Amino acid sequence: MHKVSALLQEFPTEEHVRDVCKFQQGKATCRYLALQPGGLCCVKASGLREIIDQRVQAGDFGSLGDNCDGPLGLIIANKSELIGNPLEYTETMPSRSASGTLRDILKEDNTVHVAADWEGDANSDRWFNEEHLEITVTPIAVTFGVAGLGAFAGQMTIHL
């Protein structure tokens, strides 16, 4: 299994949950820490983020922490393992696709920029608003997209 995929599959580690997510530390506990079969997981880069943020704004959520960059932070910290890997961009509205190799992943404020060297004349560098970013991880790929919209709004898959 690729190093980045393995790290993301294990994220968050018990140490991270204790020290960064501040599990069971009241309001300081990360709001994106969730329970799933098999243990705790981070839902910051999922469709649940927007719902959680709305509940925090409404005062309906006990855990208020936003303690790290979640899976995105792990990907950016290990981007040297991904640069040069093949990637694909697909969008169904309008229908288009492009292939290339990953050049960089950058985060500025709430914007994530995935840049690539594209084959042919294609230029499909993609900017994602972090608040709506969904990251899907499999043993063979990491996919960035807009939560709940998939390829309809455009998604970029980095092959491992």
MIKOLVEX-552796 format. One line per field, with one value per residue (C-alpha): residue number from 1; residue in one letter; chain; x, y, z. Coordinates in nm, 2 decimals. Last residue first. Example, Ala and Ser with C-alpha at 12.3 -4.5 7.8 and 13.67 -1.06 7.14 Angstrom:
! MIKOLVEX-552796
k	2, 1
r	s, a
c	A, A
c1	1.37, 1.23
c2	-0.11, -0.45
c3	0.71, 0.78
***
This chain:
! MIKOLVEX-552796
k	160, 159, 158, 157, 156, 155, 154, 153, 152, 151, 150, 149, 148, 147, 146, 145, 144, 143, 142, 141, 140, 139, 138, 137, 136, 135, 134, 133, 132, 131, 130, 129, 128, 127, 126, 125, 124, 123, 122, 121, 120, 119, 118, 117, 116, 115, 114, 113, 112, 111, 110, 109, 108, 107, 106, 105, 104, 103, 102, 101, 100, 99, 98, 97, 96, 95, 94, 93, 92, 91, 90, 89, 88, 87, 86, 85, 84, 83, 82, 81, 80, 79, 78, 77, 76, 75, 74, 73, 72, 71, 70, 69, 68, 67, 66, 65, 64, 63, 62, 61, 60, 59, 58, 57, 56, 55, 54, 53, 52, 51, 50, 49, 48, 47, 46, 45, 44, 43, 42, 41, 40, 39, 38, 37, 36, 35, 34, 33, 32, 31, 30, 29, 28, 27, 26, 25, 24, 23, 22, 21, 20, 19, 18, 17, 16, 15, 14, 13, 12, 11, 10, 9, 8, 7, 6, 5, 4, 3, 2, 1
r	l, h, i, t, m, q, g, a, f, a, g, l, g, a, v, g, f, t, v, a, i, p, t, v, t, i, e, l, h, e, e, n, f, w, r, d, s, n, a, d, g, e, w, d, a, a, v, h, v, t, n, d, e, k, l, i, d, r, l, t, g, s, a, s, r, s, p, m, t, e, t, y, e, l, p, n, g, i, l, e, s, k, n, a, i, i, l, g, l, p, g, d, c, n, d, g, l, s, g, f, d, g, a, q, v, r, q, d, i, i, e, r, l, g, s, a, k, v, c, c, l, g, g, p, q, l, a, l, y, r, c, t, a, k, g, q, q, f, k, c, v, d, r, v, h, e, e, t, p, f, e, q, l, l, a, s, v, k, h, m
c	A, A, A, A, A, A, A, A, A, A, A, A, A, A, A, A, A, A, A, A, A, A, A, A, A, A, A, A, A, A, A, A, A, A, A, A, A, A, A, A, A, A, A, A, A, A, A, A, A, A, A, A, A, A, A, A, A, A, A, A, A, A, A, A, A, A, A, A, A, A, A, A, A, A, A, A, A, A, A, A, A, A, A, A, A, A, A, A, A, A, A, A, A, A, A, A, A, A, A, A, A, A, A, A, A, A, A, A, A, A, A, A, A, A, A, A, A, A, A, A, A, A, A, A, A, A, A, A, A, A, A, A, A, A, A, A, A, A, A, A, A, A, A, A, A, A, A, A, A, A, A, A, A, A, A, A, A, A, A, A
c1	-0.09, -0.33, -0.44, -0.80, -0.95, -1.32, -1.55, -1.89, -2.08, -1.78, -1.88, -2.15, -2.20, -1.89, -1.70, -1.41, -1.06, -0.98, -0.69, -0.60, -0.49, -0.55, -0.86, -0.91, -1.20, -1.15, -1.45, -1.40, -1.69, -1.53, -1.20, -1.31, -1.15, -0.93, -0.85, -0.58, -0.77, -0.55, -0.57, -0.36, -0.20, -0.12, -0.14, 0.13, -0.07, -0.18, -0.43, -0.51, -0.70, -0.87, -0.98, -0.67, -0.41, -0.36, -0.12, -0.10, 0.17, 0.28, 0.07, 0.10, -0.15, -0.49, -0.79, -1.17, -1.47, -1.85, -2.00, -2.14, -1.98, -1.64, -1.33, -0.97, -0.72, -0.39, -0.05, 0.20, 0.49, 0.42, 0.25, 0.52, 0.64, 0.29, 0.33, 0.26, 0.00, -0.18, -0.17, -0.31, -0.59, -0.68, -0.76, -0.64, -0.61, -0.79, -1.13, -1.27, -1.63, -1.76, -2.10, -2.30, -2.64, -2.51, -2.65, -2.30, -2.19, -2.49, -2.41, -2.04, -2.15, -2.38, -2.11, -1.84, -2.07, -2.01, -1.65, -1.30, -1.35, -1.50, -1.21, -1.26, -1.30, -1.33, -1.40, -1.76, -1.77, -1.75, -1.68, -1.42, -1.51, -1.60, -1.26, -1.27, -1.20, -1.56, -1.53, -1.19, -1.32, -1.09, -0.85, -0.84, -0.47, -0.32, -0.56, -0.70, -0.35, -0.20, -0.47, -0.40, -0.64, -0.58, -0.49, -0.63, -0.48, -0.13, -0.17, -0.29, 0.00, 0.26, 0.12, 0.00
c2	0.61, 0.77, 1.13, 1.17, 1.52, 1.58, 1.82, 1.96, 1.67, 1.44, 1.41, 1.65, 1.55, 1.73, 1.90, 1.68, 1.56, 1.19, 1.00, 0.67, 0.31, 0.19, 0.41, 0.76, 1.00, 1.37, 1.60, 1.97, 2.21, 2.42, 2.38, 2.57, 2.37, 2.51, 2.29, 2.29, 2.17, 2.31, 2.08, 2.16, 1.82, 1.63, 1.84, 1.93, 1.95, 2.19, 2.11, 2.44, 2.42, 2.74, 2.83, 3.05, 2.93, 2.56, 2.41, 2.08, 2.05, 1.92, 1.61, 1.44, 1.46, 1.36, 1.56, 1.52, 1.71, 1.69, 2.02, 1.93, 1.59, 1.68, 1.46, 1.54, 1.26, 1.22, 1.05, 1.07, 1.33, 1.49, 1.23, 1.13, 1.49, 1.58, 1.43, 1.73, 1.84, 1.50, 1.50, 1.86, 1.76, 1.46, 1.69, 2.05, 2.08, 2.17, 2.30, 2.26, 2.33, 2.00, 2.05, 2.12, 2.30, 2.65, 2.75, 2.82, 2.48, 2.31, 2.49, 2.38, 2.02, 2.02, 2.18, 1.93, 1.62, 1.61, 1.51, 1.65, 1.73, 1.39, 1.25, 0.90, 0.72, 0.35, 0.03, 0.11, 0.48, 0.75, 1.11, 1.37, 1.68, 1.90, 1.86, 1.85, 2.19, 2.22, 1.92, 1.74, 1.39, 1.37, 1.66, 1.63, 1.72, 1.53, 1.25, 1.19, 1.24, 0.99, 0.73, 0.78, 0.99, 0.88, 0.51, 0.50, 0.84, 0.72, 0.40, 0.59, 0.83, 0.55, 0.35, 0.00
c3	-0.61, -0.86, -0.79, -0.87, -0.94, -0.93, -1.11, -1.02, -1.16, -1.10, -0.73, -0.61, -0.24, -0.11, -0.40, -0.51, -0.43, -0.49, -0.35, -0.52, -0.51, -0.15, -0.14, -0.01, -0.07, 0.01, 0.01, 0.00, 0.06, 0.34, 0.17, -0.14, -0.42, -0.69, -0.99, -1.25, -1.56, -1.84, -2.14, -2.44, -2.47, -2.15, -1.83, -1.59, -1.27, -0.99, -0.71, -0.54, -0.20, -0.09, 0.26, 0.34, 0.10, 0.06, -0.20, -0.38, -0.64, -0.98, -1.02, -1.35, -1.64, -1.77, -1.87, -1.88, -1.99, -1.99, -1.89, -1.64, -1.61, -1.49, -1.47, -1.38, -1.39, -1.21, -1.26, -0.98, -1.02, -0.68, -0.45, -0.20, -0.19, -0.09, 0.26, 0.47, 0.21, 0.24, 0.62, 0.63, 0.39, 0.61, 0.90, 0.88, 1.26, 1.58, 1.48, 1.84, 1.93, 2.07, 2.23, 1.92, 1.90, 1.93, 1.59, 1.46, 1.58, 1.42, 1.09, 1.11, 1.17, 0.87, 0.65, 0.76, 0.71, 0.34, 0.40, 0.45, 0.83, 0.89, 1.10, 1.24, 1.57, 1.60, 1.41, 1.32, 1.30, 1.57, 1.47, 1.53, 1.33, 1.62, 1.77, 2.15, 2.31, 2.42, 2.65, 2.67, 2.58, 2.27, 2.24, 1.86, 1.88, 2.17, 2.24, 1.89, 1.74, 1.97, 1.89, 1.52, 1.31, 1.04, 0.99, 0.63, 0.56, 0.66, 0.46, 0.15, 0.18, 0.21, -0.08, 0.00
***
